[in-house]
Amino acid sequence: MDAQQIVKYKEQLGKIGASLVSQGMKVGLGSGSTAACVIRSLGKRWQEEGLRFEGVPSSIASAKLAESYGIELTTLGECPELDIAIDGADEVTHQGLQLIKGLGGALLREKIVRYAAKKFVIVVDERKLVDKLGEHTPVPVEVTPFGWEATMKHLEKIGASIKVRVKNDHPDFFLTDGGNMILDCDFGIIDDPVRLEKDIISIAGVIESGLFINCTDEALVAGYNGIQHLYK
Ligand SMILES: O=C[C@H](O)[C@H](O)[C@H](O)COP(=O)(O)O
């Protein structure tokens, strides 16, 4: 799949994702480049069709993008229950729609927004589809900076090979919107993601894992044959 093709797929996903939103809905706005295409399409509908909805962004970047189209944003404080959240993902299993998310570092807020929503739809191109999680992507784990070295040791004990995430082309640690660190944990092929998520979350210092298990209702997958709809 070449870069031009990927851009085309993301634009298609943006339009279809945005078409799921109707007047007055409460909407969780995801993060990353594919979710950004949904936000742009929603922005066009806001400007050209007068679509109005209440948007809760899952990252500062998504908030800025939405605001650049004039979309009025709200918070989970004002609007704790959402009709739908639409987001990207880094890996998606064909069966069960289990996910790895967080290569962009937004996993904690994305998960909070997801669980505030009645329905969770993800938008991905077909490169992200896998039989089992862990085929291409480590599991991003958000940890508190205090004592992160000890947290890392515990993650290693449950089988992770770890890279501490740093900023692009920079030796400084990458920090999330919430000021936390990300440890990219390679567990190899993940046979039991339910168990692994529990094991990760039970470690002191771990704030959230990038495993999104049994929580996706629908995946829109762009590929050579158009957009497929997969359901859990
Ligand atoms: O933290 C980032 C998010 O989980 C993204 O939704 C995910 O990384 C997919 O991003 P993209 O659509 O840019 O591949």
The ligand as an ORCA input file, in Angstrom:
! r2SCAN-3c Opt
* xyz 0 1
  O      -2.555      7.365     20.717
  C      -2.958      7.299     19.560
  C      -4.191      6.635     19.149
  O      -4.478      5.457     19.819
  C      -4.411      6.517     17.642
  O      -5.797      6.391     17.454
  C      -3.709      5.337     17.011
  O      -2.324      5.417     17.273
  C      -3.928      5.258     15.473
  O      -3.365      6.372     14.876
  P      -3.302      6.539     13.294
  O      -4.712      6.665     12.817
  O      -2.498      7.794     13.093
  O      -2.611      5.338     12.739
*
